[in-house]
Amino acid sequence: MDNLARKHESGRPEMEYGTVVSAGAPMTVAVPFGEVEAVRAIGCLVRPEEGDTVLLSLDATGGAWILSVLARDSGVSLAMELEGDSVLRVKNGGLTVASDTELSCITGKAVLHADDAEMAVRRMSLTAQLFSSQVERVKAVAGVVDDVSREYTRRVINYFRFTKEHEDCQAESRRQLVEETMTIHSKNTVIVSEEDVKIDGELIHMG
């Protein structure tokens, strides 16, 4: 029993302050009695950088773990770093990510699953090589829409468009192909052509 107690006593870790000298792998940390090689503990989410003041856990076998970053110069940014697949889970509550200046997401692939999603932005810019969407129903309300495209194709089963006031179409050339019946109904119709007007049909009714 005494041997077991002494063995447990010798393996008890000790806490020590240190300064990171090298942020490589493993890291080199300067402590009051010299320099030691240390690894970052899983619970230390902030990646240590050179010059940081850290809290070390030292044991009798020579193991050293950086438990926390205690202080850093104000000019060096903080980086939270995790190894391997990680999950951030919040139970019985919400999660808010707030930034005073900028929020950036940089990843190879981003996936969002939600029953309801809301986005409110003052300005929005989207740059994409390919945009694909599958939506059952879309409802959009906008004051002004300015759409500039090199080529625009739309395929629908039924298409309804309602213009309350004026509608203007300007094109170098225009063609409409209708398989069955085309109806134009207006109070007044004006057709102005600088050269030829051609009406070709098997039966033509005028008046």
C-alpha positions as CSV (number, residue, x, y, z in Angstrom):
1,M,0.0,0.0,0.0
2,D,2.9,2.4,0.8
3,N,4.6,1.7,-2.5
4,L,1.3,2.4,-4.4
5,A,0.9,5.7,-2.5
6,R,4.5,6.8,-3.3
7,K,4.0,5.8,-7.0
8,H,0.8,7.8,-7.2
9,E,2.5,10.8,-5.5
10,S,5.4,10.7,-8.0
11,G,3.1,10.7,-11.0
12,R,1.0,13.7,-9.8
13,P,1.3,16.5,-12.3
14,E,2.5,20.0,-11.4
15,M,1.3,23.3,-12.8
16,E,3.8,25.8,-14.2
17,Y,3.8,29.0,-16.1
18,G,5.8,29.2,-19.3
19,T,6.5,31.2,-22.5
20,V,6.3,29.7,-25.9
21,V,9.7,29.8,-27.6
22,S,8.9,27.8,-30.7
23,A,5.4,26.9,-31.9
24,G,6.4,23.9,-33.9
25,A,5.6,20.3,-33.2
26,P,6.4,19.6,-30.4
27,M,6.4,23.1,-29.0
28,T,9.3,24.5,-27.0
29,V,8.3,26.4,-23.8
30,A,10.6,28.3,-21.5
31,V,10.0,27.7,-17.8
32,P,11.9,29.0,-14.7
33,F,14.2,25.9,-14.7
34,G,14.9,25.8,-18.4
35,E,13.1,24.8,-21.6
36,V,10.8,21.8,-22.1
37,E,9.1,20.3,-25.1
38,A,5.3,20.3,-24.8
39,V,2.2,19.3,-26.8
40,R,-1.1,21.2,-26.8
41,A,-3.8,19.4,-24.8
42,I,-7.1,18.7,-26.5
43,G,-8.8,21.0,-24.1
44,C,-6.6,23.9,-25.2
45,L,-8.7,25.3,-28.1
46,V,-6.5,28.4,-28.8
47,R,-3.4,27.5,-30.8
48,P,-0.3,28.8,-29.0
49,E,2.0,31.1,-30.8
50,E,5.5,32.3,-30.1
51,G,5.6,34.7,-27.1
52,D,2.4,33.5,-25.5
53,T,2.3,32.9,-21.8
54,V,0.8,29.5,-21.2
55,L,-0.2,27.2,-18.4
56,L,1.7,23.9,-18.4
57,S,1.1,20.5,-16.8
58,L,4.3,18.7,-16.0
59,D,4.7,15.1,-14.6
60,A,7.6,13.1,-13.3
61,T,7.9,11.1,-16.5
62,G,8.9,14.2,-18.5
63,G,5.5,14.8,-20.1
64,A,4.4,18.4,-20.6
65,W,1.0,19.6,-21.9
66,I,-0.1,23.1,-22.6
67,L,-3.4,23.4,-20.9
68,S,-4.3,27.0,-21.7
69,V,-3.0,30.2,-23.3
70,L,-3.0,32.8,-20.6
71,A,-1.7,36.0,-22.3
72,R,-0.8,37.2,-25.7
73,D,0.3,40.5,-27.3
74,S,-2.6,42.5,-28.5
75,G,-1.3,42.6,-32.1
76,V,-1.4,38.8,-32.6
77,S,-4.8,37.3,-33.6
78,L,-6.3,34.3,-31.9
79,A,-6.9,31.0,-33.7
80,M,-9.1,28.3,-32.3
81,E,-7.9,25.0,-33.7
82,L,-9.3,21.4,-33.4
83,E,-7.8,18.2,-34.6
84,G,-9.9,15.7,-36.6
85,D,-13.6,15.6,-37.1
86,S,-15.3,17.8,-34.5
87,V,-18.9,18.6,-33.4
88,L,-20.2,21.6,-31.6
89,R,-23.5,20.7,-30.0
90,V,-25.8,22.8,-27.9
91,K,-28.5,21.1,-25.9
92,N,-31.6,22.8,-24.6
93,G,-30.7,26.2,-26.0
94,G,-29.5,28.3,-28.9
95,L,-26.2,29.3,-30.3
96,T,-25.2,32.8,-31.4
97,V,-22.1,33.7,-33.2
98,A,-21.5,37.5,-33.0
99,S,-18.7,39.6,-34.5
100,D,-18.3,43.3,-34.4
101,T,-16.6,43.6,-37.8
102,E,-16.5,40.5,-40.0
103,L,-17.5,36.8,-40.1
104,S,-15.8,34.6,-42.6
105,C,-16.4,30.9,-43.4
106,I,-13.6,29.2,-45.4
107,T,-14.1,25.5,-46.2
108,G,-14.1,23.0,-49.0
109,K,-17.8,22.2,-48.5
110,A,-20.6,23.8,-46.5
111,V,-23.9,22.1,-45.6
112,L,-26.9,23.6,-43.8
113,H,-29.9,21.6,-42.7
114,A,-32.8,23.6,-41.1
115,D,-36.6,23.5,-40.9
116,D,-36.7,27.3,-41.1
117,A,-33.9,29.7,-42.2
118,E,-34.0,33.5,-42.2
119,M,-31.4,35.9,-43.6
120,A,-31.5,39.7,-43.3
121,V,-28.7,41.6,-45.1
122,R,-28.3,45.2,-46.3
123,R,-26.1,44.2,-49.3
124,M,-25.4,40.8,-50.7
125,S,-23.0,39.6,-53.3
126,L,-22.7,36.1,-54.7
127,T,-20.0,34.9,-57.0
128,A,-20.3,31.3,-58.2
129,Q,-19.1,29.1,-61.1
130,L,-22.3,27.0,-61.0
131,F,-25.6,27.7,-59.1
132,S,-28.2,25.0,-58.9
133,S,-31.4,25.1,-56.8
134,Q,-34.4,22.8,-56.3
135,V,-37.3,24.7,-54.8
136,E,-41.0,23.6,-54.6
137,R,-42.3,27.2,-54.3
138,V,-40.6,30.6,-54.5
139,K,-42.1,33.9,-53.5
140,A,-40.0,37.0,-53.9
141,V,-40.9,40.7,-53.2
142,A,-38.4,43.3,-54.4
143,G,-38.4,47.0,-55.1
144,V,-36.0,47.0,-58.1
145,V,-34.4,44.0,-59.8
146,D,-31.5,44.4,-62.2
147,D,-30.5,41.1,-63.8
148,V,-27.5,41.1,-66.3
149,S,-26.8,37.8,-68.0
150,R,-24.9,36.7,-71.0
151,E,-27.4,33.9,-71.7
152,Y,-30.6,33.2,-69.9
153,T,-32.8,30.1,-70.4
154,R,-36.0,29.3,-68.6
155,R,-38.1,26.1,-69.0
156,V,-41.5,25.9,-67.4
157,I,-44.8,24.0,-67.9
158,N,-47.1,27.1,-67.5
159,Y,-45.9,30.7,-67.4
160,F,-48.0,33.6,-66.2
161,R,-46.7,37.2,-66.2
162,F,-48.7,40.2,-65.0
163,T,-47.5,43.8,-65.7
164,K,-49.6,46.5,-64.1
165,E,-48.3,49.5,-66.1
166,H,-45.7,49.6,-68.9
167,E,-43.6,46.7,-70.4
168,D,-40.7,47.3,-72.8
169,C,-38.7,44.7,-74.7
170,Q,-35.6,45.8,-76.7
171,A,-33.8,43.3,-78.8
172,E,-31.7,43.1,-82.0
173,S,-34.0,40.3,-83.2
174,R,-36.9,38.4,-81.7
175,R,-38.7,35.1,-82.6
176,Q,-41.7,33.5,-81.0
177,L,-42.6,29.9,-81.8
178,V,-46.1,28.7,-80.8
179,E,-47.2,25.1,-81.6
180,E,-51.0,25.8,-81.4
181,T,-52.8,29.1,-80.9
182,M,-51.3,32.6,-80.3
183,T,-53.7,35.3,-79.3
184,I,-52.9,39.0,-79.0
185,H,-55.7,41.1,-77.5
186,S,-55.4,44.9,-77.0
187,K,-57.4,48.1,-77.2
188,N,-55.1,49.5,-79.8
189,T,-52.4,47.7,-81.8
190,V,-49.7,49.5,-83.8
191,I,-47.2,47.7,-86.0
192,V,-44.5,49.9,-87.5
193,S,-41.9,48.4,-89.9
194,E,-39.2,50.3,-91.8
195,E,-39.2,47.7,-94.7
196,D,-41.4,44.7,-95.1
197,V,-44.4,43.3,-93.3
198,K,-45.3,39.7,-94.2
199,I,-48.4,37.8,-93.0
200,D,-48.5,34.2,-94.3
201,G,-51.2,31.8,-93.5
202,E,-53.7,29.4,-95.1
203,L,-56.6,31.5,-94.0
204,I,-56.4,35.2,-93.0
205,H,-59.3,37.1,-91.5
206,M,-59.0,40.9,-91.3
207,G,-61.8,43.1,-89.7
